[in-house]
Amino acid sequence: MGGGGDPCHGRWISFGRFRCTHSSLTLDPDSFSIFSGNKLKSRPTKGKKPAAHFEADPFTTNALLWSKYMDNTVNQGKLSLRDNKIYIPSNGSYYIYTQASYHGKDCSKVGFDYLSHVVLHHFDEATPDRSLLSSQKTLCGGQSGNTSMPANSWRKSLFQGGIFELNKGDYIYTFTRGEDYLAREPGDTYIGLYAL
């Protein structure tokens, strides 16, 4: 193990909610930078096109809450997460993508027949929100013969993406069926978008 017992292996690293220094791990919610020796590598976001990537909060198990404090979070160009919705800072074409991954033990005991994950667009109070992306999957159907999974276990993923015209002040948010079964490990359940 490099770094002679140093938990950072000779580097100062800050990511997501935590900062690893030569001797400890501390909370640092607003930065992401890497020090390697005497050099600083930073990821400035000022002046970049709007882009965001948020993952499911792993500590919330009965709802899908997006977190801006995960390792894989990207948040630049004034895109922001407000009340679990992504605020659009400027007019333009955006590529939106999302994935919801689920897992459980016995699909026949879940209590509903299908999973769904929908991306919705809110643009003003007078107009009903509209569905931009929608995906469904039968819960028990089509289970592969994956021998690495325990008997009666199941796992499903719903991925979707598309290009949409959005305006400043719009919001993007999700509605998900089967939230209690969401997989919340890094890379399992996420939403993102970027300006084209």
C-alpha positions as CSV (number, residue, x, y, z in Angstrom):
1,M,0.0,0.0,0.0
2,G,1.6,3.3,-1.1
3,G,2.0,6.5,0.9
4,G,3.6,4.8,4.0
5,G,0.3,4.4,5.9
6,D,-1.0,7.7,4.4
7,P,-4.7,7.2,3.7
8,C,-4.4,9.5,0.7
9,H,-1.4,7.6,-0.8
10,G,0.7,10.9,-0.9
11,R,-2.1,13.1,-2.4
12,W,-4.6,15.5,-1.1
13,I,-8.0,14.6,-2.6
14,S,-11.3,16.2,-2.3
15,F,-14.4,14.6,-3.8
16,G,-18.1,15.0,-3.2
17,R,-18.8,15.4,0.5
18,F,-15.4,14.3,1.8
19,R,-11.8,15.5,1.7
20,C,-8.9,13.2,2.2
21,T,-5.8,14.9,3.6
22,H,-2.6,13.3,4.7
23,S,-4.1,12.2,8.0
24,S,-7.9,12.3,7.9
25,L,-11.1,12.3,6.0
26,T,-13.2,15.5,6.4
27,L,-16.4,17.0,5.0
28,D,-15.9,19.4,2.0
29,P,-19.3,19.9,0.2
30,D,-18.3,22.6,-2.3
31,S,-15.1,21.6,-4.1
32,F,-13.5,18.9,-6.1
33,S,-9.8,19.2,-6.7
34,I,-6.7,17.0,-6.6
35,F,-3.3,17.9,-5.2
36,S,-0.5,15.6,-6.4
37,G,2.8,16.7,-4.8
38,N,3.0,20.5,-5.3
39,K,0.7,20.7,-8.3
40,L,-2.9,21.6,-8.2
41,K,-5.3,20.1,-10.7
42,S,-8.7,21.8,-10.5
43,R,-11.9,21.4,-12.4
44,P,-13.2,25.0,-12.9
45,T,-16.8,25.3,-14.1
46,K,-17.1,29.0,-14.7
47,G,-17.9,29.7,-18.4
48,K,-18.6,26.1,-19.3
49,K,-21.8,25.0,-21.0
50,P,-24.5,23.8,-18.6
51,A,-24.0,20.2,-17.6
52,A,-25.2,18.1,-14.6
53,H,-25.1,14.5,-13.4
54,F,-26.7,13.5,-10.1
55,E,-27.0,10.1,-8.5
56,A,-29.6,8.6,-6.1
57,D,-29.0,9.5,-2.5
58,P,-27.9,6.2,-0.9
59,F,-29.3,7.1,2.5
60,T,-32.9,7.6,1.4
61,T,-34.6,4.3,0.9
62,N,-38.3,5.0,0.5
63,A,-38.0,7.8,-2.2
64,L,-35.8,8.7,-5.1
65,L,-33.9,11.8,-4.0
66,W,-31.0,13.1,-6.2
67,S,-27.8,14.0,-4.4
68,K,-25.3,16.7,-5.4
69,Y,-22.7,15.3,-3.0
70,M,-21.8,12.0,-4.6
71,D,-18.4,11.2,-6.1
72,N,-19.7,11.2,-9.7
73,T,-21.6,14.5,-9.4
74,V,-21.1,17.1,-12.1
75,N,-22.8,20.5,-11.7
76,Q,-21.7,23.4,-13.9
77,G,-23.0,26.3,-15.9
78,K,-25.6,27.3,-13.4
79,L,-27.6,24.1,-13.6
80,S,-28.8,23.5,-10.0
81,L,-30.8,21.0,-8.0
82,R,-33.8,22.6,-6.3
83,D,-36.3,20.5,-4.3
84,N,-35.2,17.4,-6.2
85,K,-35.7,19.1,-9.6
86,I,-33.0,20.3,-12.0
87,Y,-33.3,24.0,-12.8
88,I,-32.6,25.0,-16.4
89,P,-30.5,28.3,-16.5
90,S,-30.6,29.1,-20.2
91,N,-32.6,28.4,-23.4
92,G,-31.3,25.8,-25.7
93,S,-31.1,22.1,-26.8
94,Y,-30.2,19.7,-24.0
95,Y,-29.5,16.0,-24.0
96,I,-31.2,14.4,-21.0
97,Y,-30.4,10.9,-19.9
98,T,-31.4,8.8,-16.9
99,Q,-31.2,5.3,-15.5
100,A,-33.1,3.6,-12.7
101,S,-31.8,0.2,-11.5
102,Y,-33.8,-2.1,-9.3
103,H,-33.1,-5.3,-7.3
104,G,-35.0,-7.5,-4.9
105,K,-35.4,-11.1,-3.7
106,D,-38.7,-12.5,-4.9
107,C,-40.5,-10.6,-7.7
108,S,-43.7,-12.5,-7.1
109,K,-44.0,-10.9,-3.6
110,V,-43.5,-7.3,-4.6
111,G,-47.2,-6.3,-4.9
112,F,-47.1,-4.7,-8.3
113,D,-46.5,-5.9,-11.9
114,Y,-44.1,-3.4,-13.5
115,L,-41.4,-0.9,-12.8
116,S,-41.4,2.6,-14.4
117,H,-39.2,5.6,-14.6
118,V,-40.4,8.9,-16.1
119,V,-38.6,12.2,-16.8
120,L,-41.0,15.2,-16.6
121,H,-40.8,18.8,-17.8
122,H,-42.3,21.6,-15.8
123,F,-42.3,24.9,-17.7
124,D,-45.1,27.1,-16.2
125,E,-47.9,26.9,-13.6
126,A,-50.7,27.2,-16.2
127,T,-49.6,24.2,-18.3
128,P,-49.6,20.6,-17.1
129,D,-46.2,19.1,-16.8
130,R,-45.3,16.8,-19.8
131,S,-43.5,13.5,-20.0
132,L,-40.2,13.7,-21.9
133,L,-38.9,10.2,-21.4
134,S,-40.8,7.2,-20.1
135,S,-39.8,3.5,-19.7
136,Q,-41.5,0.5,-18.1
137,K,-40.4,-3.1,-17.5
138,T,-42.4,-6.1,-16.3
139,L,-41.1,-7.1,-12.9
140,C,-41.0,-10.9,-13.2
141,G,-40.8,-11.3,-16.9
142,G,-37.6,-11.8,-18.9
143,Q,-35.3,-12.6,-16.0
144,S,-32.0,-13.8,-17.4
145,G,-30.3,-17.0,-16.3
146,N,-27.6,-15.2,-14.3
147,T,-26.1,-17.9,-12.1
148,S,-24.2,-15.4,-10.0
149,M,-27.4,-14.0,-8.5
150,P,-29.0,-15.9,-5.5
151,A,-32.1,-18.0,-6.2
152,N,-35.3,-15.9,-6.6
153,S,-33.3,-12.6,-6.9
154,W,-34.1,-10.2,-9.6
155,R,-32.4,-7.1,-11.1
156,K,-33.7,-4.7,-13.7
157,S,-32.5,-1.4,-15.3
158,L,-34.3,1.2,-17.2
159,F,-32.1,3.6,-19.3
160,Q,-33.4,6.3,-21.6
161,G,-32.1,9.5,-23.2
162,G,-33.1,12.2,-25.7
163,I,-32.6,15.7,-27.0
164,F,-35.1,18.4,-26.0
165,E,-35.6,22.2,-26.3
166,L,-35.7,23.7,-22.9
167,N,-36.1,27.3,-21.7
168,K,-34.6,29.3,-18.8
169,G,-36.7,28.7,-15.7
170,D,-37.9,25.3,-16.7
171,Y,-37.4,22.3,-14.3
172,I,-36.7,18.6,-15.1
173,Y,-37.7,16.0,-12.5
174,T,-38.5,12.3,-12.3
175,F,-41.3,10.0,-11.2
176,T,-40.4,6.5,-10.3
177,R,-42.5,3.4,-9.5
178,G,-40.8,0.8,-7.3
179,E,-38.6,3.3,-5.3
180,D,-38.3,0.8,-2.4
181,Y,-36.4,-1.5,-4.7
182,L,-34.0,1.1,-6.3
183,A,-30.3,0.1,-6.4
184,R,-28.4,3.0,-4.9
185,E,-24.7,2.1,-5.4
186,P,-22.6,4.5,-7.5
187,G,-23.5,4.2,-11.2
188,D,-26.8,2.4,-10.5
189,T,-29.5,5.1,-10.5
190,Y,-28.8,8.6,-12.0
191,I,-30.0,11.5,-14.0
192,G,-28.0,14.0,-16.1
193,L,-28.2,16.5,-18.9
194,Y,-26.0,18.9,-20.8
195,A,-26.4,21.7,-23.3
196,L,-25.6,20.9,-26.9
